Amino acid sequence: MDHLVLEVGTALVLVAIAAVLAGKLNFSIIPFLIILGMLVGPHAPTFGIIDLRFIESEEIIAFLGRIGVLFLLFYLGLEFSIKKLIKSGRSIVTGGTIYILINFGLGLLYAYLMGFPLFEILIVAGIITISSSAIVAKVLVDLRRTGNKETELILGIIMFEDIFLAVYLSVVSGLVLGEAATLGGAIISILIALGYMLLFFIVARFATPILNKLLDISSNEIFILVVFASLFFIAGFSETIHVAEAIGALLLGLVFSETEHSDRIERLVIPFRDFFGAIFFFSFGLSIDPFSLGGAVWLTVGAVILTIIGNFTAGLIAGRRAGLSHKASTNIGLTIVSRGEFSIIMANLGIAGGLMPVLKPFSALYVLILAILGPLLTRESKTIYKYLDKIFKWSNKPAKVKERASG
């Protein structure tokens, strides 16, 4: 433990260098941080007292990364409001269902065609289905798309995915790990997740005046302590009822967005979002061993291609069903491509259950590629739309009455 602070400081220096480089190149910081994390870690050399393996600090860096996810989703919630999501409720349910059906169906089919046994098929399908809420949130903020019309639907799909994930994890873990998994248990998981989310909507709808009074604190020091205490408690409590801690942070952000203090909270949260968010992507890279990736290259390439096609198709259909333009729908399909923390969780479940070892390198390489490609595709979504528009002539088609423009 003698060099713990030095290790954390070294990690922060590396993160800062990556951030400066990304800024100089006017590029998303996410790929830089993930690749940087991969280049160091357990397999890296040591230089005297400078230990790039980060063995002593591994747990604390990972924990700081978890905090980063909370701030990313909390901030994203602040950018929206419960009223907007309620207004888009029907579109969210429809879009979320379309997204899950297409991507989960493709995941099942792909794993089956690759010759996996039943339990491995279920794990691979889960890995392929769930997008990374942390990366999606970071990209939306970096590209300043939080004000776009389609972002409401993207947020809704993220929450819909979490309900699916909570139920799917409980069922698959019961099968793979030999724990009890019943239809009744799955139904209870669904009802708990839905009820928990509904509670936040009710609080935002009827308790805003009370929250305004509670948050009417003149001291910034006390104010931020109250806000952060609420954030970490809600996130932690969410985990206890099998709702992802990141979704708990998102829901709290949505509630606080309804208060008259939302601008103040947002202004104070931004530095923490950027700092801890950067650590998350670095710690994510640390968890990937580049020397273990070679055994699953072709399996991963096929899954990546399938995922991009599936996500783009799902986003396009969901967006058009919601009355959004082809341009906005293209943005949806390319923004939710990124895979991350949830895919790793699914793979770890399979490894814990003694399933095929290839799941670990497959999930790591799959997540790495899409964590890099996702932000790139999102950034170039306008160019991709223009190219597709030349082929399909979308801009020449009559606009629907409900259709809304997007940036």
C-alpha positions as CSV (number, residue, x, y, z in Angstrom):
1,M,0.0,0.0,0.0
2,D,3.1,2.3,0.2
3,H,2.8,3.3,-3.4
4,L,-1.0,3.5,-3.7
5,V,-1.3,7.3,-4.0
6,L,1.7,7.2,-6.5
7,E,-0.1,4.6,-8.6
8,V,-3.3,6.6,-8.7
9,G,-1.4,9.8,-9.5
10,T,0.4,8.0,-12.3
11,A,-2.9,6.8,-13.7
12,L,-4.2,10.4,-13.6
13,V,-1.1,11.7,-15.4
14,L,-1.6,9.1,-18.2
15,V,-5.3,10.0,-18.4
16,A,-4.4,13.7,-18.6
17,I,-1.9,13.0,-21.4
18,A,-4.6,11.1,-23.4
19,A,-7.1,13.9,-22.9
20,V,-4.6,16.5,-24.2
21,L,-3.8,14.3,-27.2
22,A,-7.5,13.8,-28.0
23,G,-8.1,17.5,-27.7
24,K,-5.2,18.3,-30.0
25,L,-6.7,15.9,-32.6
26,N,-10.2,17.1,-32.0
27,F,-11.3,13.6,-31.4
28,S,-13.4,11.7,-28.8
29,I,-11.4,10.9,-25.7
30,I,-13.1,7.5,-25.2
31,P,-11.0,5.4,-27.6
32,F,-7.7,7.0,-26.3
33,L,-8.5,6.2,-22.7
34,I,-9.6,2.6,-23.4
35,I,-6.5,1.8,-25.5
36,L,-4.3,3.5,-23.0
37,G,-5.7,1.3,-20.3
38,M,-5.0,-1.8,-22.4
39,L,-1.4,-0.8,-23.0
40,V,-0.7,-0.6,-19.3
41,G,-2.1,-2.8,-16.5
42,P,-1.0,-6.2,-15.2
43,H,1.2,-7.0,-18.2
44,A,3.0,-3.7,-18.3
45,P,6.6,-3.1,-17.2
46,T,7.7,-1.2,-14.1
47,F,10.2,1.7,-14.0
48,G,11.7,1.9,-10.6
49,I,8.9,3.2,-8.2
50,I,6.7,3.9,-11.2
51,D,4.5,0.8,-11.6
52,L,2.3,0.8,-14.7
53,R,0.7,-2.5,-13.7
54,F,-1.5,-0.7,-11.2
55,I,-1.8,-3.8,-9.0
56,E,-2.2,-2.0,-5.7
57,S,-4.5,0.6,-7.1
58,E,-6.6,-1.6,-9.3
59,E,-9.6,-1.7,-7.0
60,I,-9.7,2.0,-6.2
61,I,-9.3,2.9,-9.9
62,A,-12.2,0.6,-10.7
63,F,-14.3,2.2,-8.0
64,L,-13.5,5.7,-9.2
65,G,-14.6,4.5,-12.6
66,R,-17.9,3.3,-11.2
67,I,-18.4,6.8,-9.8
68,G,-17.8,8.1,-13.2
69,V,-20.6,6.1,-14.7
70,L,-22.9,7.5,-12.0
71,F,-22.0,11.1,-12.8
72,L,-22.4,10.5,-16.5
73,L,-25.9,9.2,-16.2
74,F,-26.9,11.6,-13.5
75,Y,-25.9,14.5,-15.7
76,L,-27.7,13.1,-18.7
77,G,-30.8,12.9,-16.6
78,L,-30.4,16.6,-15.6
79,E,-30.4,17.5,-19.3
80,F,-34.0,16.1,-19.6
81,S,-37.2,16.0,-17.7
82,I,-39.7,13.5,-16.6
83,K,-42.4,15.3,-18.5
84,K,-40.6,14.8,-21.8
85,L,-40.2,11.1,-21.2
86,I,-43.8,10.6,-20.1
87,K,-44.9,12.4,-23.3
88,S,-42.7,10.0,-25.3
89,G,-43.8,6.9,-23.2
90,R,-45.5,5.0,-26.0
91,S,-42.7,5.6,-28.4
92,I,-40.2,4.5,-25.8
93,V,-42.0,1.2,-25.1
94,T,-42.4,0.6,-28.8
95,G,-38.8,1.6,-29.6
96,G,-37.4,-0.4,-26.7
97,T,-39.3,-3.5,-27.7
98,I,-38.2,-3.2,-31.3
99,Y,-34.6,-2.8,-30.2
100,I,-34.6,-5.8,-27.9
101,L,-36.4,-8.1,-30.4
102,I,-34.0,-7.3,-33.2
103,N,-30.7,-7.4,-31.3
104,F,-31.6,-10.2,-29.0
105,G,-33.0,-12.3,-31.9
106,L,-29.8,-11.7,-33.9
107,G,-27.7,-12.6,-30.9
108,L,-29.5,-15.9,-30.4
109,L,-29.3,-16.7,-34.1
110,Y,-25.6,-15.8,-34.4
111,A,-24.6,-17.9,-31.4
112,Y,-26.7,-20.8,-32.7
113,L,-25.1,-20.7,-36.1
114,M,-21.6,-20.6,-34.5
115,G,-22.4,-23.9,-32.9
116,F,-22.5,-22.8,-29.3
117,P,-24.4,-25.0,-26.7
118,L,-27.6,-23.7,-25.1
119,F,-26.2,-21.8,-22.1
120,E,-23.4,-20.2,-24.2
121,I,-26.1,-19.1,-26.7
122,L,-27.9,-17.3,-23.9
123,I,-24.7,-15.6,-22.7
124,V,-23.6,-14.5,-26.2
125,A,-27.1,-13.2,-27.0
126,G,-27.0,-11.1,-23.8
127,I,-23.5,-9.8,-24.6
128,I,-24.7,-8.7,-28.0
129,T,-28.0,-7.1,-26.9
130,I,-27.2,-4.6,-24.3
131,S,-25.5,-1.2,-25.2
132,S,-23.3,0.8,-22.9
133,S,-25.2,3.5,-21.1
134,A,-21.9,5.1,-19.9
135,I,-20.4,5.4,-23.4
136,V,-23.7,6.6,-24.9
137,A,-24.1,9.2,-22.2
138,K,-20.5,10.4,-22.7
139,V,-20.9,10.6,-26.5
140,L,-24.2,12.6,-26.3
141,V,-22.6,15.1,-24.0
142,D,-19.4,15.4,-26.0
143,L,-21.2,15.9,-29.3
144,R,-23.7,18.3,-27.7
145,R,-26.7,16.2,-28.8
146,T,-28.5,16.2,-25.4
147,G,-31.0,18.8,-26.9
148,N,-31.8,16.7,-30.0
149,K,-35.3,15.3,-30.3
150,E,-34.1,11.7,-30.8
151,T,-32.1,11.8,-27.5
152,E,-35.4,11.3,-25.6
153,L,-35.9,8.0,-27.4
154,I,-32.3,7.0,-26.8
155,L,-32.7,7.6,-23.1
156,G,-35.9,5.6,-23.1
157,I,-34.3,2.7,-24.9
158,I,-31.5,2.7,-22.3
159,M,-34.0,2.4,-19.5
160,F,-36.0,-0.2,-21.4
161,E,-32.7,-2.2,-21.8
162,D,-32.1,-2.1,-18.1
163,I,-35.5,-3.6,-17.3
164,F,-34.7,-6.4,-19.8
165,L,-31.2,-6.8,-18.3
166,A,-32.5,-7.1,-14.8
167,V,-34.9,-9.8,-15.7
168,Y,-32.6,-11.6,-18.1
169,L,-29.7,-11.7,-15.7
170,S,-31.9,-13.1,-13.0
171,V,-33.2,-15.9,-15.3
172,V,-29.8,-16.7,-17.0
173,S,-27.9,-16.6,-13.7
174,G,-30.4,-19.1,-12.3
175,L,-29.8,-21.4,-15.2
176,V,-26.0,-21.1,-15.5
177,L,-25.2,-21.0,-11.8
178,G,-27.8,-23.5,-10.8
179,E,-29.8,-21.1,-8.7
180,A,-33.6,-21.1,-8.7
181,A,-35.1,-19.3,-11.7
182,T,-38.8,-19.4,-12.1
183,L,-41.4,-17.6,-14.2
184,G,-42.8,-16.1,-11.0
185,G,-39.4,-14.7,-10.1
186,A,-38.9,-13.2,-13.5
187,I,-42.4,-11.5,-13.3
188,I,-41.5,-10.2,-9.8
189,S,-38.2,-8.7,-11.2
190,I,-40.1,-6.9,-14.0
191,L,-42.7,-5.5,-11.5
192,I,-40.0,-4.3,-9.1
193,A,-38.0,-2.6,-11.8
194,L,-41.1,-1.0,-13.3
195,G,-42.5,0.0,-9.9
196,Y,-39.2,1.6,-8.9
197,M,-39.0,3.7,-12.1
198,L,-42.6,4.7,-11.7
199,L,-41.9,5.9,-8.2
200,F,-39.4,8.4,-9.5
201,F,-41.9,9.6,-12.1
202,I,-44.5,10.1,-9.3
203,V,-42.0,12.0,-7.1
204,A,-41.0,14.3,-10.0
205,R,-44.7,14.9,-10.8
206,F,-46.0,15.6,-7.3
207,A,-43.1,16.3,-4.9
208,T,-41.2,19.0,-6.9
209,P,-42.3,21.8,-4.5
210,I,-40.9,19.8,-1.6
211,L,-37.7,19.2,-3.4
212,N,-37.4,22.9,-4.2
213,K,-37.6,23.7,-0.5
214,L,-35.2,21.0,0.6
215,L,-32.6,22.1,-2.0
216,D,-32.9,25.8,-1.2
217,I,-29.5,25.9,0.4
218,S,-27.3,29.0,0.1
219,S,-24.0,27.3,0.8
220,N,-22.5,25.5,-2.3
221,E,-20.6,23.2,0.1
222,I,-23.7,22.0,1.9
223,F,-25.7,22.0,-1.3
224,I,-23.3,19.7,-3.2
225,L,-23.0,17.4,-0.2
226,V,-26.8,16.9,-0.1
227,V,-27.0,16.3,-3.9
228,F,-24.1,13.8,-3.9
229,A,-25.4,12.0,-0.9
230,S,-28.7,11.5,-2.6
231,L,-26.9,10.4,-5.8
232,F,-24.8,7.7,-4.2
233,F,-27.5,6.5,-1.9
234,I,-30.1,6.1,-4.7
235,A,-27.5,4.4,-6.9
236,G,-26.5,2.0,-4.2
237,F,-30.1,1.2,-3.2
238,S,-31.0,0.6,-6.9
239,E,-28.4,-2.2,-7.0
240,T,-30.0,-3.9,-4.0
241,I,-33.3,-4.4,-6.0
242,H,-31.5,-5.4,-9.2
243,V,-31.9,-2.1,-11.0
244,A,-28.5,-1.0,-12.4
245,E,-26.9,1.7,-10.2
246,A,-26.4,3.8,-13.4
247,I,-30.1,3.8,-14.1
248,G,-30.8,4.9,-10.5
249,A,-28.4,7.8,-11.1
250,L,-30.2,8.6,-14.4
251,L,-33.6,8.5,-12.7
252,L,-32.5,10.8,-9.9
253,G,-31.1,13.2,-12.5
254,L,-34.5,13.2,-14.2
255,V,-36.2,14.1,-10.9
256,F,-33.8,16.9,-10.1
257,S,-34.2,18.3,-13.6
258,E,-37.8,19.2,-12.6
259,T,-36.6,21.4,-9.7
260,E,-35.7,25.1,-9.9
261,H,-32.2,24.1,-8.8
262,S,-31.4,22.0,-11.9
263,D,-29.1,24.6,-13.5
264,R,-27.1,25.0,-10.3
265,I,-26.7,21.2,-9.9
266,E,-25.7,20.8,-13.5
267,R,-23.0,23.6,-13.2
268,L,-21.5,22.0,-10.1
269,V,-21.6,18.4,-11.4
270,I,-19.8,19.0,-14.7
271,P,-16.2,18.9,-13.4
272,F,-16.9,15.7,-11.5
273,R,-18.6,14.2,-14.5
274,D,-15.5,14.9,-16.7
275,F,-13.0,13.8,-14.1
276,F,-14.5,10.6,-12.9
277,G,-15.9,9.8,-16.4
278,A,-12.4,9.8,-17.8
279,I,-11.2,7.4,-15.1
280,F,-14.0,5.0,-16.0
281,F,-12.9,4.6,-19.6
282,F,-9.3,4.2,-18.5
283,S,-10.3,1.5,-15.9
284,F,-12.4,-0.2,-18.5
285,G,-9.2,-0.5,-20.7
286,L,-7.3,-1.9,-17.7
287,S,-9.8,-4.8,-17.5
288,I,-8.9,-5.9,-21.0
289,D,-5.9,-8.1,-21.5
290,P,-4.7,-7.6,-25.1
291,F,-2.8,-10.9,-25.1
292,S,-6.0,-12.9,-24.6
293,L,-7.9,-11.5,-27.6
294,G,-6.4,-13.5,-30.4
295,G,-8.5,-16.6,-30.0
296,A,-11.8,-15.0,-30.8
297,V,-11.0,-12.6,-33.7
298,W,-13.3,-14.0,-36.4
299,L,-16.1,-14.8,-34.0
300,T,-15.9,-11.2,-32.8
301,V,-15.8,-9.6,-36.2
302,G,-19.0,-11.4,-37.2
303,A,-20.7,-10.2,-34.0
304,V,-19.6,-6.6,-34.5
305,I,-20.9,-6.5,-38.1
306,L,-24.2,-8.1,-37.0
307,T,-24.5,-5.6,-34.1
308,I,-23.9,-2.5,-36.3
309,I,-26.5,-3.7,-38.7
310,G,-29.0,-4.7,-36.0
311,N,-28.6,-1.5,-34.1
312,F,-28.9,0.7,-37.1
313,T,-32.0,-1.2,-38.3
314,A,-33.6,-1.1,-34.8
315,G,-32.8,2.6,-34.4
316,L,-34.2,3.5,-37.9
317,I,-37.4,1.5,-37.3
318,A,-37.9,2.8,-33.7
319,G,-37.2,6.4,-34.8
320,R,-39.6,6.3,-37.7
321,R,-42.3,4.7,-35.6
322,A,-41.9,7.6,-33.2
323,G,-42.4,10.1,-36.0
324,L,-38.8,11.2,-36.2
325,S,-37.0,12.1,-39.4
326,H,-34.7,9.6,-41.2
327,K,-31.8,11.8,-40.0
328,A,-32.8,11.6,-36.4
329,S,-33.5,7.8,-36.7
330,T,-30.0,7.3,-38.2
331,N,-28.6,9.1,-35.2
332,I,-30.4,6.7,-32.9
333,G,-29.2,3.6,-34.7
334,L,-25.5,4.8,-34.6
335,T,-25.5,6.2,-31.1
336,I,-26.6,3.0,-29.3
337,V,-24.0,0.8,-31.0
338,S,-21.4,1.0,-28.2
339,R,-21.1,-2.0,-25.9
340,G,-19.4,-1.9,-22.5
341,E,-20.0,-2.7,-18.9
342,F,-23.1,-4.8,-19.2
343,S,-21.6,-7.1,-21.9
344,I,-18.6,-7.7,-19.6
345,I,-21.1,-8.6,-16.8
346,M,-22.8,-11.2,-19.0
347,A,-19.5,-12.7,-20.0
348,N,-18.3,-12.9,-16.4
349,L,-21.5,-14.7,-15.5
350,G,-20.7,-17.4,-18.1
351,I,-17.1,-17.8,-16.9
352,A,-18.4,-18.1,-13.3
353,G,-20.7,-20.9,-14.5
354,G,-17.8,-22.8,-16.0
355,L,-18.9,-22.2,-19.6
356,M,-16.6,-22.2,-22.7
357,P,-13.4,-20.1,-22.0
358,V,-13.8,-18.4,-25.4
359,L,-16.5,-16.2,-23.9
360,K,-13.9,-14.0,-22.1
361,P,-11.7,-13.0,-25.1
362,F,-14.8,-12.8,-27.3
363,S,-16.5,-10.3,-24.9
364,A,-13.4,-8.3,-24.3
365,L,-12.5,-7.9,-28.0
366,Y,-16.2,-7.3,-28.9
367,V,-16.6,-4.6,-26.3
368,L,-13.2,-3.0,-27.3
369,I,-14.1,-2.7,-31.0
370,L,-17.6,-1.3,-30.4
371,A,-16.4,1.0,-27.6
372,I,-14.1,2.5,-30.2
373,L,-16.4,2.3,-33.3
374,G,-19.5,3.5,-31.4
375,P,-18.3,7.1,-30.8
376,L,-16.8,7.2,-34.3
377,L,-20.1,6.2,-35.9
378,T,-22.0,8.6,-33.7
379,R,-19.7,11.5,-34.6
380,E,-20.0,10.7,-38.3
381,S,-23.7,10.0,-38.3
382,K,-24.5,13.1,-40.4
383,T,-22.0,12.0,-43.1
384,I,-23.4,8.4,-43.0
385,Y,-26.9,9.8,-43.3
386,K,-26.0,11.9,-46.3
387,Y,-24.4,8.9,-48.0
388,L,-27.5,6.7,-47.3
389,D,-29.8,9.5,-48.4
390,K,-28.2,9.5,-51.8
391,I,-29.1,5.8,-52.1
392,F,-32.6,5.7,-50.6
393,K,-33.7,9.3,-51.4
394,W,-35.1,9.8,-47.9
395,S,-35.1,13.6,-48.1
396,N,-37.3,13.5,-51.2
397,K,-40.1,11.5,-49.4
398,P,-43.1,13.5,-48.1
399,A,-42.7,14.3,-44.4
400,K,-45.1,12.8,-41.9
401,V,-47.2,15.1,-39.8
402,K,-45.5,13.9,-36.6
403,E,-42.0,14.1,-38.1
404,R,-39.6,16.4,-36.3
405,A,-36.2,17.7,-37.4
406,S,-33.0,16.8,-35.6
407,G,-29.5,18.3,-35.4
